[in-house]
Structures are given as C-alpha cells and as structure tokens.
C-alpha cells in the first residue's frame, strides 16, 4: 500500500466515524467505547459501540 493510498483510506475511515458520530460515545478507562441499552445499562455489544471500537482499531493501524 502506498502512502497516498494509506492516507486516502485513513481519511475515509475518519469520515465514516465522524458521519456516524461514533467518537461521541463514552469511553471506559481502557479507552473502549461503550453505549447504553434501552434500560440504561452499559453495553459494549451495541452496533455503535462495536463500530466505534473497530474504527478506532483500524484508524490506529493506518495512522
């Protein structure tokens, strides 16, 4: 992967993250994103929390 390709991929990942507002989710002490269930309990298994954590990992790989 060239530097230009990596920069383009990184911009695309950041755009996706920002459009979904995934970085607005709260994080725990280990910097893992979490969300709240309908009953108000913390969950790491919501679609947004899973996507936020995956985006965070991908962005860190390509940064």
Secondary structure, DSSP 8 states (H G I E B T S, - for coil): --HHHHHHHHHHHHHHHHHTTGGGS-B-TTS-B-EE-TTS-EES-SHHHHHHHHHHHHHHHH-
